[in-house]
Amino acid sequence: MRIRKLFKFENAHIVRNCSSDRCKRSIHGHSYEVELILEAHRLDHGQMVYDFGLLKHHIKDIIDSFDHAITFWDKDDPSYIQACKDFSARWVSLPVSPSAEQFSRVIFFWADAILSQTIMQNDEQDISVYSVIVHETATGYAQCFRQDVQNEQMGKLSLADFEFSEQVKSEWSDPQMYDKLLKGGAFVNPKVDSQVQV
């Protein structure tokens, strides 16, 4: 069974080396919609694949890092990168270009890492990220599957290769969230006391 949670963010970037002159030479922005699709082959004690409320914490925070931020590729011109850091309190540095395709890979990668480090406490089992769809416009989106995240020809993704501004990190519900991810720390879902015996 699959469930879908929708997230939204506003983001600015330049997509270098693309075909469209405006996109590769000028900072521009989009109103993004992200569909995170989770899959499991059994249900928890609440008869759910995964409680939607649990997605409002770390996963929402990490996706929200992009909101009202400028995102840049860490291989871009150093003077452009420095200007982004100097003139925007909210910025995210990526090891890949900030295209819709790469946003879908990055969000899949982050959500998968958080879920794999989460201690489940309501008999959630076998939960995985099935797909991430990033709508860049009303008519265009990119969809990522696990094999896309693992495909190094699309760019290698490693947790250590991302950087977030201090402002972005300060707005997370847990400002140490990314350090915890990097060190393999555990995220703990709330313990549920079952009132109905099944």
PyRosetta script that sets phi, psi and omega in degrees:
from pyrosetta import init, pose_from_sequence

init()
pose = pose_from_sequence("MRIRKLFKFENAHIVRNCSSDRCKRSIHGHSYEVELILEAHRLDHGQMVYDFGLLKHHIKDIIDSFDHAITFWDKDDPSYIQACKDFSARWVSLPVSPSAEQFSRVIFFWADAILSQTIMQNDEQDISVYSVIVHETATGYAQCFRQDVQNEQMGKLSLADFEFSEQVKSEWSDPQMYDKLLKGGAFVNPKVDSQVQV")
pose.set_psi(1, 147.5)
pose.set_omega(1, 179.6)
pose.set_phi(2, -123.9)
pose.set_psi(2, 146.3)
pose.set_omega(2, 173.6)
pose.set_phi(3, -125.8)
pose.set_psi(3, 157.7)
pose.set_omega(3, -177.3)
pose.set_phi(4, -130.4)
pose.set_psi(4, 133.3)
pose.set_omega(4, 174.4)
pose.set_phi(5, -122.8)
pose.set_psi(5, 132.9)
pose.set_omega(5, -177.5)
pose.set_phi(6, -100.2)
pose.set_psi(6, 133.1)
pose.set_omega(6, 175.0)
pose.set_phi(7, -125.0)
pose.set_psi(7, 156.7)
pose.set_omega(7, 179.6)
pose.set_phi(8, -135.2)
pose.set_psi(8, 147.1)
pose.set_omega(8, 172.0)
pose.set_phi(9, -156.7)
pose.set_psi(9, 156.3)
pose.set_omega(9, 175.7)
pose.set_phi(10, -107.8)
pose.set_psi(10, 130.4)
pose.set_omega(10, -175.4)
pose.set_phi(11, -145.0)
pose.set_psi(11, 148.6)
pose.set_omega(11, 176.6)
pose.set_phi(12, -116.9)
pose.set_psi(12, 148.9)
pose.set_omega(12, -178.3)
pose.set_phi(13, -169.9)
pose.set_psi(13, 174.5)
pose.set_omega(13, 166.0)
pose.set_phi(14, -124.6)
pose.set_psi(14, 134.8)
pose.set_omega(14, 177.5)
pose.set_phi(15, -105.6)
pose.set_psi(15, 94.8)
pose.set_omega(15, -177.3)
pose.set_phi(16, -66.0)
pose.set_psi(16, 151.9)
pose.set_omega(16, 173.2)
pose.set_phi(17, 68.5)
pose.set_psi(17, 10.3)
pose.set_omega(17, 177.1)
pose.set_phi(18, -84.6)
pose.set_psi(18, 173.0)
pose.set_omega(18, -176.0)
pose.set_phi(19, -77.3)
pose.set_psi(19, -31.6)
pose.set_omega(19, -176.2)
pose.set_phi(20, -78.6)
pose.set_psi(20, 121.8)
pose.set_omega(20, -176.1)
pose.set_phi(21, -60.5)
pose.set_psi(21, -42.1)
pose.set_omega(21, -178.9)
pose.set_phi(22, -62.8)
pose.set_psi(22, -39.8)
pose.set_omega(22, -176.1)
pose.set_phi(23, -71.3)
pose.set_psi(23, -34.6)
pose.set_omega(23, -174.4)
pose.set_phi(24, -90.4)
pose.set_psi(24, -11.7)
pose.set_omega(24, -176.1)
pose.set_phi(25, -119.7)
pose.set_psi(25, -7.8)
pose.set_omega(25, -175.1)
pose.set_phi(26, -134.9)
pose.set_psi(26, 139.2)
pose.set_omega(26, 173.4)
pose.set_phi(27, -65.0)
pose.set_psi(27, 131.7)
pose.set_omega(27, 178.8)
pose.set_phi(28, -147.5)
pose.set_psi(28, 168.5)
pose.set_omega(28, -176.1)
pose.set_phi(29, -135.3)
pose.set_psi(29, 165.8)
pose.set_omega(29, 178.0)
pose.set_phi(30, -140.2)
pose.set_psi(30, 155.9)
pose.set_omega(30, 168.8)
pose.set_phi(31, -97.8)
pose.set_psi(31, 102.3)
pose.set_omega(31, -174.1)
pose.set_phi(32, -88.6)
pose.set_psi(32, 146.4)
pose.set_omega(32, 167.7)
pose.set_phi(33, -122.7)
pose.set_psi(33, 131.7)
pose.set_omega(33, -177.5)
pose.set_phi(34, -117.6)
pose.set_psi(34, 125.1)
pose.set_omega(34, 174.0)
pose.set_phi(35, -103.7)
pose.set_psi(35, 113.3)
pose.set_omega(35, 175.2)
pose.set_phi(36, -97.8)
pose.set_psi(36, 119.0)
pose.set_omega(36, -177.0)
pose.set_phi(37, -112.7)
pose.set_psi(37, 118.6)
pose.set_omega(37, 179.3)
pose.set_phi(38, -105.0)
pose.set_psi(38, 154.3)
pose.set_omega(38, -177.6)
pose.set_phi(39, -135.8)
pose.set_psi(39, 143.1)
pose.set_omega(39, 171.9)
pose.set_phi(40, -152.6)
pose.set_psi(40, 158.4)
pose.set_omega(40, -178.6)
pose.set_phi(41, -111.5)
pose.set_psi(41, 17.8)
pose.set_omega(41, 172.1)
pose.set_phi(42, -156.5)
pose.set_psi(42, 167.2)
pose.set_omega(42, -178.4)
pose.set_phi(43, -111.2)
pose.set_psi(43, 155.0)
pose.set_omega(43, 179.1)
pose.set_phi(44, -81.2)
pose.set_psi(44, -172.4)
pose.set_omega(44, -179.2)
pose.set_phi(45, -61.8)
pose.set_psi(45, -26.0)
pose.set_omega(45, 178.4)
pose.set_phi(46, -87.1)
pose.set_psi(46, 8.5)
pose.set_omega(46, -178.0)
pose.set_phi(47, 63.6)
pose.set_psi(47, 37.2)
pose.set_omega(47, 180.0)
pose.set_phi(48, -124.3)
pose.set_psi(48, 152.8)
pose.set_omega(48, 169.2)
pose.set_phi(49, -64.4)
pose.set_psi(49, -50.0)
pose.set_omega(49, 179.1)
pose.set_phi(50, -162.3)
pose.set_psi(50, 129.5)
pose.set_omega(50, -177.5)
pose.set_phi(51, -60.3)
pose.set_psi(51, 122.9)
pose.set_omega(51, 179.9)
pose.set_phi(52, -55.3)
pose.set_psi(52, -33.3)
pose.set_omega(52, -179.9)
pose.set_phi(53, -59.4)
pose.set_psi(53, -30.1)
pose.set_omega(53, 179.9)
pose.set_phi(54, -69.6)
pose.set_psi(54, -21.1)
pose.set_omega(54, -179.8)
pose.set_phi(55, -82.3)
pose.set_psi(55, -3.3)
pose.set_omega(55, -179.7)
pose.set_phi(56, -87.0)
pose.set_psi(56, 4.1)
pose.set_omega(56, -176.6)
pose.set_phi(57, -107.0)
pose.set_psi(57, -107.7)
pose.set_omega(57, -172.7)
pose.set_phi(58, -62.8)
pose.set_psi(58, -43.0)
pose.set_omega(58, -178.7)
pose.set_phi(59, -66.6)
pose.set_psi(59, -42.2)
pose.set_omega(59, 176.9)
pose.set_phi(60, -63.2)
pose.set_psi(60, -42.9)
pose.set_omega(60, -179.8)
pose.set_phi(61, -59.4)
pose.set_psi(61, -43.3)
pose.set_omega(61, -176.1)
pose.set_phi(62, -69.9)
pose.set_psi(62, -37.7)
pose.set_omega(62, 175.8)
pose.set_phi(63, -68.7)
pose.set_psi(63, -38.1)
pose.set_omega(63, -179.7)
pose.set_phi(64, -66.2)
pose.set_psi(64, -13.1)
pose.set_omega(64, 176.0)
pose.set_phi(65, -56.0)
pose.set_psi(65, -31.0)
pose.set_omega(65, -178.7)
pose.set_phi(66, -77.6)
pose.set_psi(66, -17.4)
pose.set_omega(66, -171.2)
pose.set_phi(67, -69.9)
pose.set_psi(67, 130.7)
pose.set_omega(67, -178.8)
pose.set_phi(68, 49.4)
pose.set_psi(68, 43.1)
pose.set_omega(68, 178.4)
pose.set_phi(69, -128.2)
pose.set_psi(69, 163.0)
pose.set_omega(69, 170.4)
pose.set_phi(70, -104.6)
pose.set_psi(70, 133.9)
pose.set_omega(70, -178.2)
pose.set_phi(71, -115.9)
pose.set_psi(71, 135.0)
pose.set_omega(71, -179.1)
pose.set_phi(72, -137.3)
pose.set_psi(72, 156.6)
pose.set_omega(72, 176.8)
pose.set_phi(73, -82.0)
pose.set_psi(73, 130.2)
pose.set_omega(73, -176.6)
pose.set_phi(74, -67.1)
pose.set_psi(74, -6.2)
pose.set_omega(74, 176.8)
pose.set_phi(75, -96.6)
pose.set_psi(75, 2.7)
pose.set_omega(75, -178.7)
pose.set_phi(76, -70.2)
pose.set_psi(76, 175.5)
pose.set_omega(76, 179.4)
pose.set_phi(77, -57.8)
pose.set_psi(77, 128.7)
pose.set_omega(77, -177.8)
pose.set_phi(78, -57.2)
pose.set_psi(78, -34.1)
pose.set_omega(78, 179.7)
pose.set_phi(79, -69.9)
pose.set_psi(79, -35.1)
pose.set_omega(79, 175.8)
pose.set_phi(80, -66.3)
pose.set_psi(80, -45.5)
pose.set_omega(80, 179.3)
pose.set_phi(81, -59.2)
pose.set_psi(81, -44.9)
pose.set_omega(81, -179.4)
pose.set_phi(82, -64.0)
pose.set_psi(82, -38.9)
pose.set_omega(82, 178.1)
pose.set_phi(83, -63.4)
pose.set_psi(83, -40.9)
pose.set_omega(83, 177.2)
pose.set_phi(84, -59.0)
pose.set_psi(84, -43.6)
pose.set_omega(84, -179.6)
pose.set_phi(85, -69.5)
pose.set_psi(85, -35.9)
pose.set_omega(85, -177.8)
pose.set_phi(86, -72.9)
pose.set_psi(86, -33.9)
pose.set_omega(86, -170.8)
pose.set_phi(87, -111.5)
pose.set_psi(87, 5.1)
pose.set_omega(87, 175.3)
pose.set_phi(88, -135.4)
pose.set_psi(88, 127.4)
pose.set_omega(88, 177.4)
pose.set_phi(89, -72.0)
pose.set_psi(89, -27.2)
pose.set_omega(89, -178.9)
pose.set_phi(90, -111.2)
pose.set_psi(90, 114.5)
pose.set_omega(90, 177.1)
pose.set_phi(91, -148.4)
pose.set_psi(91, 154.9)
pose.set_omega(91, 177.3)
pose.set_phi(92, -134.0)
pose.set_psi(92, 129.8)
pose.set_omega(92, 176.3)
pose.set_phi(93, -100.6)
pose.set_psi(93, 127.9)
pose.set_omega(93, -178.7)
pose.set_phi(94, -113.2)
pose.set_psi(94, 151.0)
pose.set_omega(94, 174.3)
pose.set_phi(95, -81.3)
pose.set_psi(95, 3.2)
pose.set_omega(95, 179.9)
pose.set_phi(96, -136.9)
pose.set_psi(96, 164.1)
pose.set_omega(96, 179.9)
pose.set_phi(97, -68.4)
pose.set_psi(97, 144.2)
pose.set_omega(97, -176.7)
pose.set_phi(98, -80.5)
pose.set_psi(98, 55.9)
pose.set_omega(98, 173.9)
pose.set_phi(99, -85.2)
pose.set_psi(99, 166.4)
pose.set_omega(99, 176.4)
pose.set_phi(100, -59.6)
pose.set_psi(100, -38.0)
pose.set_omega(100, 179.4)
pose.set_phi(101, -61.2)
pose.set_psi(101, -44.5)
pose.set_omega(101, -178.8)
pose.set_phi(102, -74.5)
pose.set_psi(102, -34.0)
pose.set_omega(102, 173.8)
pose.set_phi(103, -57.6)
pose.set_psi(103, -42.2)
pose.set_omega(103, -178.9)
pose.set_phi(104, -65.3)
pose.set_psi(104, -39.1)
pose.set_omega(104, 177.9)
pose.set_phi(105, -66.2)
pose.set_psi(105, -45.3)
pose.set_omega(105, -177.8)
pose.set_phi(106, -63.1)
pose.set_psi(106, -45.5)
pose.set_omega(106, -178.5)
pose.set_phi(107, -66.4)
pose.set_psi(107, -40.5)
pose.set_omega(107, 174.6)
pose.set_phi(108, -58.2)
pose.set_psi(108, -48.9)
pose.set_omega(108, -178.4)
pose.set_phi(109, -57.8)
pose.set_psi(109, -48.4)
pose.set_omega(109, -179.6)
pose.set_phi(110, -65.2)
pose.set_psi(110, -47.8)
pose.set_omega(110, -178.6)
pose.set_phi(111, -62.2)
pose.set_psi(111, -40.9)
pose.set_omega(111, 178.9)
pose.set_phi(112, -63.2)
pose.set_psi(112, -41.8)
pose.set_omega(112, 178.8)
pose.set_phi(113, -63.8)
pose.set_psi(113, -43.7)
pose.set_omega(113, 179.6)
pose.set_phi(114, -63.7)
pose.set_psi(114, -47.8)
pose.set_omega(114, 180.0)
pose.set_phi(115, -61.1)
pose.set_psi(115, -39.3)
pose.set_omega(115, -177.8)
pose.set_phi(116, -69.5)
pose.set_psi(116, -20.4)
pose.set_omega(116, 179.3)
pose.set_phi(117, -103.3)
pose.set_psi(117, 12.9)
pose.set_omega(117, -177.9)
pose.set_phi(118, -97.5)
pose.set_psi(118, 131.2)
pose.set_omega(118, 173.6)
pose.set_phi(119, -86.4)
pose.set_psi(119, 114.7)
pose.set_omega(119, -178.4)
pose.set_phi(120, -85.1)
pose.set_psi(120, 141.4)
pose.set_omega(120, -176.6)
pose.set_phi(121, -131.2)
pose.set_psi(121, 14.2)
pose.set_omega(121, 178.2)
pose.set_phi(122, -130.4)
pose.set_psi(122, 34.6)
pose.set_omega(122, 178.7)
pose.set_phi(123, 64.3)
pose.set_psi(123, 27.4)
pose.set_omega(123, 172.4)
pose.set_phi(124, -71.8)
pose.set_psi(124, 132.1)
pose.set_omega(124, -179.9)
pose.set_phi(125, -145.8)
pose.set_psi(125, 154.0)
pose.set_omega(125, 172.4)
pose.set_phi(126, 60.9)
pose.set_psi(126, 30.7)
pose.set_omega(126, -178.3)
pose.set_phi(127, -88.8)
pose.set_psi(127, 132.5)
pose.set_omega(127, 177.5)
pose.set_phi(128, -143.9)
pose.set_psi(128, 159.0)
pose.set_omega(128, 172.3)
pose.set_phi(129, -77.2)
pose.set_psi(129, 121.5)
pose.set_omega(129, 178.1)
pose.set_phi(130, -84.9)
pose.set_psi(130, -45.4)
pose.set_omega(130, -174.8)
pose.set_phi(131, -163.4)
pose.set_psi(131, 155.6)
pose.set_omega(131, 170.5)
pose.set_phi(132, -129.2)
pose.set_psi(132, 129.6)
pose.set_omega(132, 176.3)
pose.set_phi(133, -114.8)
pose.set_psi(133, 126.2)
pose.set_omega(133, 177.8)
pose.set_phi(134, -113.6)
pose.set_psi(134, 112.5)
pose.set_omega(134, 176.4)
pose.set_phi(135, -86.9)
pose.set_psi(135, 115.0)
pose.set_omega(135, 178.5)
pose.set_phi(136, -87.5)
pose.set_psi(136, -33.9)
pose.set_omega(136, 177.1)
pose.set_phi(137, -137.5)
pose.set_psi(137, 178.6)
pose.set_omega(137, 177.9)
pose.set_phi(138, -67.7)
pose.set_psi(138, -20.0)
pose.set_omega(138, -175.5)
pose.set_phi(139, -114.9)
pose.set_psi(139, -3.7)
pose.set_omega(139, -176.5)
pose.set_phi(140, -136.1)
pose.set_psi(140, 136.0)
pose.set_omega(140, 175.9)
pose.set_phi(141, -145.6)
pose.set_psi(141, 164.1)
pose.set_omega(141, 174.0)
pose.set_phi(142, -121.1)
pose.set_psi(142, 140.3)
pose.set_omega(142, -179.8)
pose.set_phi(143, -122.3)
pose.set_psi(143, 132.3)
pose.set_omega(143, -176.9)
pose.set_phi(144, -117.3)
pose.set_psi(144, 138.4)
pose.set_omega(144, 173.8)
pose.set_phi(145, -118.5)
pose.set_psi(145, 169.3)
pose.set_omega(145, -176.3)
pose.set_phi(146, -52.8)
pose.set_psi(146, -43.5)
pose.set_omega(146, -178.0)
pose.set_phi(147, -63.5)
pose.set_psi(147, -25.5)
pose.set_omega(147, 177.2)
pose.set_phi(148, -72.2)
pose.set_psi(148, -38.7)
pose.set_omega(148, 178.7)
pose.set_phi(149, -64.3)
pose.set_psi(149, -39.2)
pose.set_omega(149, -176.4)
pose.set_phi(150, -82.6)
pose.set_psi(150, -7.5)
pose.set_omega(150, -177.1)
pose.set_phi(151, -81.9)
pose.set_psi(151, 101.7)
pose.set_omega(151, -176.5)
pose.set_phi(152, -68.9)
pose.set_psi(152, -15.3)
pose.set_omega(152, 174.8)
pose.set_phi(153, -68.7)
pose.set_psi(153, -16.9)
pose.set_omega(153, 175.6)
pose.set_phi(154, -92.6)
pose.set_psi(154, 0.4)
pose.set_omega(154, -178.4)
pose.set_phi(155, 112.3)
pose.set_psi(155, 130.0)
pose.set_omega(155, -179.5)
pose.set_phi(156, -75.2)
pose.set_psi(156, 136.3)
pose.set_omega(156, 177.5)
pose.set_phi(157, -114.3)
pose.set_psi(157, 127.1)
pose.set_omega(157, 177.1)
pose.set_phi(158, -138.3)
pose.set_psi(158, 138.1)
pose.set_omega(158, -177.3)
pose.set_phi(159, -55.4)
pose.set_psi(159, -34.9)
pose.set_omega(159, -176.5)
pose.set_phi(160, -71.7)
pose.set_psi(160, -10.7)
pose.set_omega(160, -175.0)
pose.set_phi(161, -93.9)
pose.set_psi(161, 8.0)
pose.set_omega(161, 177.1)
pose.set_phi(162, -106.3)
pose.set_psi(162, 150.0)
pose.set_omega(162, 176.6)
pose.set_phi(163, -139.2)
pose.set_psi(163, 138.5)
pose.set_omega(163, -179.0)
pose.set_phi(164, -121.7)
pose.set_psi(164, 142.8)
pose.set_omega(164, 176.8)
pose.set_phi(165, -66.1)
pose.set_psi(165, 158.7)
pose.set_omega(165, 178.4)
pose.set_phi(166, -60.4)
pose.set_psi(166, -36.0)
pose.set_omega(166, 179.0)
pose.set_phi(167, -63.5)
pose.set_psi(167, -43.6)
pose.set_omega(167, 178.3)
pose.set_phi(168, -59.7)
pose.set_psi(168, -50.1)
pose.set_omega(168, -176.9)
pose.set_phi(169, -62.7)
pose.set_psi(169, -35.5)
pose.set_omega(169, -178.3)
pose.set_phi(170, -68.0)
pose.set_psi(170, -19.3)
pose.set_omega(170, -178.0)
pose.set_phi(171, -92.8)
pose.set_psi(171, -5.3)
pose.set_omega(171, 174.8)
pose.set_phi(172, -70.8)
pose.set_psi(172, 150.8)
pose.set_omega(172, 176.9)
pose.set_phi(173, -63.9)
pose.set_psi(173, -27.4)
pose.set_omega(173, 173.3)
pose.set_phi(174, -126.2)
pose.set_psi(174, 99.4)
pose.set_omega(174, -176.7)
pose.set_phi(175, -59.6)
pose.set_psi(175, -16.0)
pose.set_omega(175, 178.7)
pose.set_phi(176, -94.8)
pose.set_psi(176, 8.9)
pose.set_omega(176, -173.7)
pose.set_phi(177, -54.1)
pose.set_psi(177, -46.2)
pose.set_omega(177, -175.4)
pose.set_phi(178, -72.0)
pose.set_psi(178, -35.7)
pose.set_omega(178, 174.6)
pose.set_phi(179, -61.1)
pose.set_psi(179, -39.7)
pose.set_omega(179, 177.6)
pose.set_phi(180, -62.4)
pose.set_psi(180, -43.0)
pose.set_omega(180, 177.0)
pose.set_phi(181, -60.1)
pose.set_psi(181, -46.6)
pose.set_omega(181, -178.0)
pose.set_phi(182, -61.6)
pose.set_psi(182, -37.3)
pose.set_omega(182, -175.6)
pose.set_phi(183, -90.6)
pose.set_psi(183, 2.5)
pose.set_omega(183, 179.8)
pose.set_phi(184, 75.0)
pose.set_psi(184, 22.1)
pose.set_omega(184, 179.6)
pose.set_phi(185, -68.5)
pose.set_psi(185, 163.4)
pose.set_omega(185, -175.9)
pose.set_phi(186, -94.8)
pose.set_psi(186, 140.5)
pose.set_omega(186, 167.7)
pose.set_phi(187, -103.1)
pose.set_psi(187, 132.0)
pose.set_omega(187, -173.0)
pose.set_phi(188, -115.7)
pose.set_psi(188, 120.1)
pose.set_omega(188, 174.6)
pose.set_phi(189, -72.6)
pose.set_psi(189, 155.0)
pose.set_omega(189, -179.5)
pose.set_phi(190, -64.3)
pose.set_psi(190, 145.5)
pose.set_omega(190, 177.3)
pose.set_phi(191, -76.7)
pose.set_psi(191, 137.8)
pose.set_omega(191, -177.9)
pose.set_phi(192, -114.0)
pose.set_psi(192, 126.6)
pose.set_omega(192, 174.4)
pose.set_phi(193, -90.8)
pose.set_psi(193, 113.8)
pose.set_omega(193, -178.7)
pose.set_phi(194, -71.3)
pose.set_psi(194, 126.8)
pose.set_omega(194, 178.4)
pose.set_phi(195, -95.2)
pose.set_psi(195, -22.0)
pose.set_omega(195, -179.2)
pose.set_phi(196, -112.6)
pose.set_psi(196, 124.5)
pose.set_omega(196, 178.4)
pose.set_phi(197, -85.0)
pose.set_psi(197, 127.0)
pose.set_omega(197, -178.9)
pose.set_phi(198, -103.9)
pose.dump_pdb("model.pdb")
